Amino acid sequence: MLTGMQIAVIGGDARQLEVIRKLTEQDAKLWLIGFEQLDHAFSGAVKEKMEDVDFSEIDAIILPVPGTNLKGEVETIFSNEIVFITEELLAKTPPNCTIYSGISNAYLNGITKKTNRKLIQLFERDDVAIYNSIPTVEGTIMMAIQHTDFTIHGSKVVVLGLGRVGMSVARTFQALGAKVKVGARRSEHMARITEMALHPFHLDQLKDEIKDADICINTIPVEVVTASVIAQMPSHTLIIDLASKPGGTDFRYAEKRGIKALLAPGLPGIVAPKTAGKILANVLSQLLTDELNKRKGKTT
């Protein structure tokens, strides 16, 4: 139980509703900022404007999956209000206040460091990333079906990266009957690709391996699908880029060549917000419970 904890949930999309539901069930006191257009009411959660919340009493701040933009603005789907997280606001919180976000950026890293507040990026956790790979793969399949005129079965698919998402994508497309090649750099990844009965290749060979691709799925958050790589693709190739913004594809050149390239970060929140929200809610619940128990231990 989270009895006694005061938590500010600032902005977000439908995934945050599952987080709010879970934490109120555990008896936390929630302040909802950027939710005034939300019709649903949660017992134990109060909708407030930023200036009306006493942040000196807040034990934790929960931000949306993207965190903030580089100006500190927070995405608020359920509000027309523009909400910012600032260094001055964090400085008002107790020293042990923890900020939770899906991912971070230079701005959010900077203000939490300057105020000496703990920042936890949920998407850096293996469990969250692995659970999220399930709706990500389903969304990728949906996009592949919607944007091609051929079946996945029998198609030639190139997956770039064998991280937590890349592995799930490669395995699932193989199970659907695609001929899957996976590009990686690390020797242990090459070994794992072979063990999975897939065709491995080093990313340095990408220009050659991409020449017959029907679908290219990138999971690497640096530009690997460059103009010179795109120049080698068949004109019908579909690029689905799952990496976080700005992705790993030269979208300008893809458009110039007439190749369809789709940037699709955050698929879990689009195709399965309820499931994606429950994943975040369960992890946040455990982290907050651990934090509360730790504080109680210090005071006894």
C-alpha positions in Angstrom: 0.0 0.0 0.0 1.1 3.6 -0.7 -0.9 5.2 2.2 0.5 8.6 3.0 2.4 9.1 -0.3 1.5 12.3 -2.2 2.2 12.0 -5.9 1.9 14.5 -8.8 0.9 13.0 -12.1 1.7 15.6 -14.7 0.4 15.2 -18.2 0.3 12.1 -20.4 -1.9 10.0 -22.6 -4.3 7.1 -22.0 -1.5 5.0 -20.5 -1.5 7.3 -17.5 -5.1 6.4 -16.7 -4.0 2.9 -15.8 -1.2 4.4 -13.6 -3.7 6.6 -11.8 -6.1 3.7 -11.3 -3.4 1.5 -9.9 -1.9 4.0 -7.5 -5.3 5.2 -6.2 -6.2 1.6 -5.5 -3.1 1.5 -3.3 -4.3 4.5 -1.3 -1.8 7.0 -2.6 -3.0 10.7 -2.8 -2.7 11.9 -6.4 -2.6 15.4 -7.8 -3.5 15.3 -11.5 -2.1 18.2 -13.5 -3.1 18.5 -17.2 -6.2 16.4 -16.9 -9.1 18.9 -16.6 -10.8 17.5 -19.8 -10.8 14.0 -18.4 -14.4 13.0 -17.6 -13.5 10.0 -15.4 -13.1 10.6 -11.7 -10.7 8.6 -9.5 -11.3 8.3 -5.8 -8.2 9.7 -4.1 -7.1 11.8 -7.1 -7.7 15.5 -7.4 -7.4 17.5 -10.7 -5.4 20.7 -10.1 -3.6 23.4 -12.0 0.2 23.5 -11.5 0.2 26.7 -9.5 -2.4 25.3 -7.0 -0.3 22.3 -6.0 2.0 22.5 -2.9 5.1 20.8 -4.3 6.8 21.0 -0.9 4.6 18.1 0.1 5.0 15.9 -3.0 6.9 12.6 -2.6 7.0 11.7 -6.3 6.4 13.2 -9.7 5.2 11.0 -12.6 5.8 12.4 -16.1 4.5 11.0 -19.4 6.6 8.4 -21.3 8.3 11.1 -23.4 9.1 13.1 -20.3 9.4 16.7 -21.5 10.5 18.3 -24.7 13.8 20.3 -24.9 12.0 23.4 -23.6 10.5 21.6 -20.6 6.9 21.3 -21.9 5.0 18.2 -21.0 2.5 16.5 -23.3 -1.1 16.9 -22.1 -3.6 14.9 -24.1 -6.4 15.6 -21.7 -5.8 19.4 -21.4 -5.5 22.5 -23.5 -3.2 24.0 -20.8 0.5 24.3 -21.6 2.4 22.7 -18.7 6.1 23.1 -18.1 8.5 21.4 -15.7 11.1 23.8 -14.5 14.2 23.8 -12.3 12.4 26.2 -9.9 9.5 23.8 -9.6 11.7 20.9 -8.7 13.6 23.0 -6.2 10.3 23.4 -4.3 10.0 19.6 -3.8 11.4 17.7 -0.8 15.0 16.5 -1.3 13.9 12.9 -1.5 11.2 13.6 -4.2 11.7 11.2 -7.1 10.9 12.0 -10.7 9.7 9.1 -12.9 9.6 9.3 -16.7 9.7 6.8 -19.6 12.7 8.4 -21.3 14.7 11.6 -20.7 16.6 14.2 -22.6 19.2 16.9 -22.0 16.7 19.3 -20.5 15.2 16.9 -18.0 18.6 15.5 -17.1 19.9 19.0 -16.6 17.2 20.3 -14.2 17.1 17.1 -12.1 20.9 17.2 -11.8 20.9 20.9 -10.8 18.3 20.3 -8.2 19.8 17.0 -7.0 16.6 15.1 -7.6 16.5 11.5 -8.4 15.3 10.7 -12.0 14.2 7.2 -12.9 13.7 6.4 -16.6 11.3 3.4 -16.7 12.2 2.5 -20.3 15.8 1.8 -19.3 14.6 -1.1 -17.3 14.8 -4.5 -18.9 11.4 -5.6 -17.6 9.5 -2.6 -19.0 11.3 -2.8 -22.4 10.6 -6.5 -22.7 6.9 -6.2 -21.8 6.6 -3.2 -24.1 8.1 -5.2 -27.0 4.9 -7.2 -27.2 2.5 -4.4 -28.2 5.4 -2.9 -30.2 5.6 -6.0 -32.4 1.8 -6.1 -32.8 1.9 -2.5 -34.0 4.7 -3.2 -36.4 2.8 -6.1 -37.9 -0.3 -3.8 -38.3 1.8 -1.2 -40.0 3.5 -3.7 -42.3 0.0 -5.0 -43.4 -1.4 -1.6 -43.9 1.4 -0.2 -45.9 2.3 -3.1 -48.3 0.5 -4.9 -51.0 2.1 -8.3 -50.3 1.9 -10.8 -47.4 4.4 -10.9 -44.6 4.7 -14.6 -45.3 7.4 -15.1 -47.8 8.6 -11.5 -47.7 12.2 -10.6 -47.1 12.5 -8.6 -43.9 15.7 -6.9 -42.6 15.7 -6.1 -38.9 18.4 -3.7 -37.6 19.5 -4.3 -34.0 19.0 -7.2 -31.7 18.1 -5.4 -28.5 15.0 -6.2 -26.5 12.6 -4.9 -29.2 14.7 -6.2 -32.2 14.7 -9.7 -30.8 10.9 -9.8 -30.4 10.4 -8.3 -33.9 12.7 -10.7 -35.6 11.3 -13.8 -33.9 7.7 -12.8 -34.6 8.2 -12.0 -38.3 10.0 -15.3 -38.7 7.0 -17.0 -37.1 4.8 -15.4 -39.6 6.7 -16.9 -42.4 9.0 -14.0 -43.4 12.6 -14.6 -44.5 14.4 -12.6 -41.8 17.9 -11.2 -41.8 19.2 -9.3 -38.7 22.0 -6.7 -38.7 24.1 -6.2 -35.6 27.6 -5.4 -34.5 28.3 -7.3 -31.3 29.6 -10.8 -31.6 27.2 -12.2 -28.9 24.3 -10.7 -30.9 25.6 -12.4 -34.1 25.7 -15.7 -32.1 22.2 -15.2 -30.8 20.8 -14.5 -34.3 22.4 -17.7 -35.6 20.9 -19.6 -32.6 17.5 -18.2 -33.5 17.9 -19.8 -37.0 17.9 -16.3 -38.6 20.5 -14.9 -41.0 23.0 -12.7 -39.3 25.1 -9.9 -40.9 27.3 -7.2 -39.6 25.9 -3.7 -40.0 28.9 -2.7 -42.1 27.4 -5.0 -44.8 24.0 -3.3 -44.7 24.3 -1.8 -48.2 24.7 -5.3 -49.7 22.1 -7.0 -47.5 19.4 -4.4 -48.1 19.3 -4.8 -51.9 16.4 -7.3 -51.9 14.5 -6.2 -48.8 10.8 -5.9 -48.9 10.6 -4.5 -45.4 13.3 -2.9 -43.3 12.6 -2.5 -39.6 15.1 -0.4 -37.6 15.4 -0.4 -33.8 18.7 1.4 -33.5 18.5 5.0 -32.2 21.3 6.4 -34.4 21.2 7.0 -38.1 22.0 3.7 -39.7 19.5 3.8 -42.6 21.5 6.5 -44.4 21.0 7.9 -47.8 23.6 5.6 -49.2 21.7 2.6 -47.7 18.4 3.8 -49.0 19.9 4.2 -52.4 20.4 0.4 -52.6 16.8 -0.5 -51.6 14.2 -1.7 -54.1 11.6 1.0 -54.8 8.9 -1.0 -53.0 10.8 -1.4 -49.7 8.9 -0.3 -46.6 10.9 1.2 -43.8 9.5 1.0 -40.3 11.6 2.9 -37.8 10.9 1.9 -34.2 13.7 3.9 -32.6 13.0 6.9 -30.4 12.8 10.3 -32.2 14.3 11.4 -34.5 14.8 7.7 -35.4 17.6 6.1 -37.3 16.5 6.8 -40.9 17.3 9.6 -43.4 13.6 10.3 -44.0 14.4 13.3 -46.3 16.2 11.1 -48.8 13.7 8.2 -48.5 10.9 10.7 -49.5 13.1 11.9 -52.4 13.5 8.3 -53.6 9.8 7.6 -53.2 10.4 5.0 -50.6 7.8 4.9 -47.8 9.5 5.4 -44.4 7.4 5.5 -41.2 8.7 6.7 -37.9 6.8 4.8 -35.2 8.1 5.4 -31.7 5.7 4.8 -28.8 3.7 2.1 -30.6 2.5 0.5 -27.3 0.7 3.7 -26.3 -1.0 3.8 -29.8 -2.0 0.2 -30.4 -2.5 -1.0 -26.9 -2.7 1.9 -24.4 -4.5 -0.2 -21.7 -1.8 -2.9 -21.8 1.0 -0.4 -22.0 -0.4 1.5 -19.1 -0.7 -1.6 -16.9 2.9 -2.4 -17.6 4.0 1.1 -16.4 1.5 1.0 -13.5 2.8 -2.3 -12.1 6.4 -1.2 -12.3 5.7 2.2 -10.8 3.7 0.6 -8.0 6.6 -1.6 -7.0 9.1 1.2 -7.2 7.0 3.5 -5.1 6.3 0.8 -2.6 10.1 0.1 -2.3 10.7 3.8 -1.9 8.1 4.2 0.8 9.4 1.1 2.7 12.9 2.5 2.5 11.8 5.9 4.0 9.9 4.1 6.8 13.0 2.1 7.6 15.1 5.3 7.9 12.6 6.9 10.3 12.3 3.9 12.7 
